Amino acid sequence: MKIYTKTGDRGETGLRGGKRVPKSDAQVAAYGDADETNAALGAALALIPRRRAFAKMRLDLERVQAQLFEAGAALSSPAGSPESAAFPAGAADWLEAEIDRMTAELPELKHFILPGGCPAGAQLHLARTVCRRAERAVVGLGSFPSVVVYLNRLSDFLFVAARWTNLRLRGGETRWLGK
């Protein structure tokens, strides 16, 4: 099977169900941003060591990637369709539990920090900012409430995951000194 179809050569793409929309459509941008978040996580995973101490983090990020794929499937469906509502409303609950678990292992955050640290931590910070963009795009659609909640919680998870990874890999945190 060929990967190219040429059906998008005129600037349109198909949503689930067959509806054709411009590639500049807000819904296409939203699921594109979710896909970009997924790719940023793939880059982070490539930087996280394959050591026992990072096994849970790697599994968690792979789970998030699968969930982001499901979110993209919902976002690529016509609003109001059963497929658009298929993303589980409770998906954010697991993220909250993981945030709490990692936070318990971190020093208390008493100041703003700048994104960075070790390469894996910096990439997780980048994935967080891409996730925030995806969240803004989905909010702009006015639909998909469970995806909005998930992306909001995911950005928090990625912030804490970046801090946790930087701590474990001795990447450090740079305090924002302000003006």
C-alpha positions as CSV (number, residue, x, y, z in Angstrom):
1,M,0.0,0.0,0.0
2,K,1.3,3.5,-0.9
3,I,1.5,6.0,1.9
4,Y,0.5,8.9,-0.3
5,T,-3.1,9.2,-1.6
6,K,-2.9,12.7,-3.2
7,T,-6.4,13.4,-1.8
8,G,-4.9,16.4,0.2
9,D,-3.2,18.0,-2.8
10,R,-5.8,20.7,-3.0
11,G,-5.5,21.7,0.6
12,E,-8.3,19.5,2.1
13,T,-8.3,16.6,4.4
14,G,-10.9,14.1,5.6
15,L,-12.3,13.9,9.1
16,R,-13.5,10.5,10.5
17,G,-16.7,9.7,8.7
18,G,-15.5,11.1,5.4
19,K,-16.3,14.9,5.7
20,R,-13.7,17.0,3.8
21,V,-12.5,20.2,5.4
22,P,-9.6,22.6,4.7
23,K,-6.3,21.6,6.2
24,S,-6.4,25.0,7.9
25,D,-9.6,24.1,9.8
26,A,-9.5,24.6,13.6
27,Q,-10.4,21.0,14.2
28,V,-7.5,19.8,12.0
29,A,-5.2,22.2,13.9
30,A,-6.4,20.8,17.2
31,Y,-5.7,17.2,16.4
32,G,-2.5,18.2,14.7
33,D,-1.3,19.9,18.0
34,A,-2.3,16.7,19.9
35,D,-0.2,14.7,17.4
36,E,2.7,17.1,17.8
37,T,2.5,16.6,21.6
38,N,2.7,12.9,21.0
39,A,5.8,13.4,18.8
40,A,7.4,15.6,21.4
41,L,6.9,12.8,23.9
42,G,8.5,10.3,21.5
43,A,11.5,12.6,21.4
44,A,11.6,12.7,25.3
45,L,11.3,8.9,25.4
46,A,14.4,8.7,23.1
47,L,16.3,10.7,25.7
48,I,15.2,8.9,28.9
49,P,17.6,6.1,29.9
50,R,16.5,2.5,29.6
51,R,17.4,1.8,33.2
52,R,15.3,0.3,36.0
53,A,15.0,3.7,37.7
54,F,13.2,5.0,34.7
55,A,11.1,2.0,33.8
56,K,7.9,3.4,35.3
57,M,8.4,6.8,33.7
58,R,8.9,5.2,30.3
59,L,5.8,3.1,30.7
60,D,3.8,6.2,31.8
61,L,4.9,8.2,28.8
62,E,4.1,5.3,26.5
63,R,0.6,5.2,28.1
64,V,0.2,8.9,27.6
65,Q,1.2,8.5,23.9
66,A,-1.6,5.9,23.5
67,Q,-4.0,8.2,25.2
68,L,-3.0,11.1,23.0
69,F,-3.7,8.9,20.0
70,E,-7.2,8.2,21.3
71,A,-7.7,11.9,21.9
72,G,-6.6,12.6,18.3
73,A,-9.1,10.1,17.1
74,A,-11.9,11.8,19.1
75,L,-10.7,15.2,17.8
76,S,-10.8,14.0,14.2
77,S,-14.4,13.0,14.5
78,P,-17.3,15.3,13.7
79,A,-18.4,17.2,16.9
80,G,-21.3,15.6,18.5
81,S,-20.7,12.2,17.0
82,P,-20.3,9.1,19.2
83,E,-16.7,8.9,18.1
84,S,-16.0,12.5,19.3
85,A,-17.3,11.6,22.8
86,A,-15.4,8.3,22.9
87,F,-12.4,9.8,24.9
88,P,-12.9,8.6,28.5
89,A,-13.9,11.3,30.9
90,G,-11.8,9.7,33.7
91,A,-8.5,9.7,31.8
92,A,-7.2,12.7,33.8
93,D,-7.7,10.8,37.1
94,W,-4.7,8.5,36.5
95,L,-2.5,11.6,35.6
96,E,-3.5,13.2,38.9
97,A,-2.4,10.1,40.8
98,E,1.0,10.1,39.0
99,I,1.5,13.8,39.6
100,D,0.9,13.2,43.3
101,R,3.3,10.3,43.3
102,M,6.1,12.2,41.6
103,T,5.5,15.4,43.6
104,A,6.0,13.4,46.8
105,E,9.6,12.6,45.6
106,L,10.5,16.2,44.6
107,P,11.7,19.1,46.7
108,E,9.0,21.7,47.3
109,L,8.7,24.2,44.6
110,K,9.1,27.7,46.1
111,H,9.9,29.7,43.0
112,F,9.4,29.7,39.3
113,I,11.8,27.6,37.3
114,L,12.9,28.0,33.7
115,P,12.5,25.1,31.3
116,G,15.7,23.1,30.8
117,G,17.9,20.8,32.8
118,C,19.1,17.6,31.2
119,P,18.1,16.8,27.6
120,A,15.3,14.5,28.6
121,G,13.9,17.0,31.2
122,A,14.2,19.9,28.7
123,Q,12.3,17.8,26.1
124,L,9.5,17.1,28.6
125,H,9.3,20.8,29.2
126,L,8.9,21.3,25.5
127,A,6.3,18.6,25.3
128,R,4.4,20.5,28.1
129,T,4.3,23.7,26.0
130,V,3.1,21.9,22.9
131,C,0.5,20.3,25.1
132,R,-0.7,23.7,26.3
133,R,-1.0,24.8,22.6
134,A,-3.1,21.7,21.9
135,E,-5.3,22.5,24.9
136,R,-5.9,26.0,23.7
137,A,-6.8,24.7,20.2
138,V,-9.3,22.2,21.7
139,V,-10.8,24.8,24.0
140,G,-11.3,27.0,20.9
141,L,-13.5,24.3,19.3
142,G,-16.0,24.6,22.1
143,S,-16.5,20.8,22.2
144,F,-14.6,17.8,23.5
145,P,-14.7,18.6,27.2
146,S,-13.0,15.4,28.3
147,V,-10.1,16.1,26.0
148,V,-9.8,19.6,27.4
149,V,-9.6,18.3,31.0
150,Y,-7.1,15.6,29.9
151,L,-4.8,18.0,28.1
152,N,-4.9,20.5,31.0
153,R,-3.9,17.7,33.5
154,L,-1.3,16.3,31.0
155,S,0.5,19.6,30.9
156,D,0.7,19.5,34.7
157,F,1.9,15.9,34.5
158,L,4.7,16.8,32.0
159,F,5.9,19.7,34.2
160,V,6.2,17.4,37.2
161,A,7.7,14.7,35.0
162,A,10.4,17.1,33.7
163,R,11.2,18.1,37.3
164,W,11.4,14.4,38.4
165,T,13.6,13.5,35.4
166,N,15.9,16.4,36.0
167,L,16.2,15.4,39.7
168,R,17.0,11.8,38.8
169,L,19.5,12.7,36.0
170,R,21.0,15.6,38.1
171,G,19.9,18.0,35.4
172,G,19.2,20.7,37.9
173,E,16.6,23.5,37.8
174,T,17.3,27.1,36.9
175,R,15.4,29.4,39.2
176,W,13.8,32.4,37.5
177,L,15.2,35.5,39.2
178,G,12.7,37.9,37.8
179,K,13.5,41.6,37.4
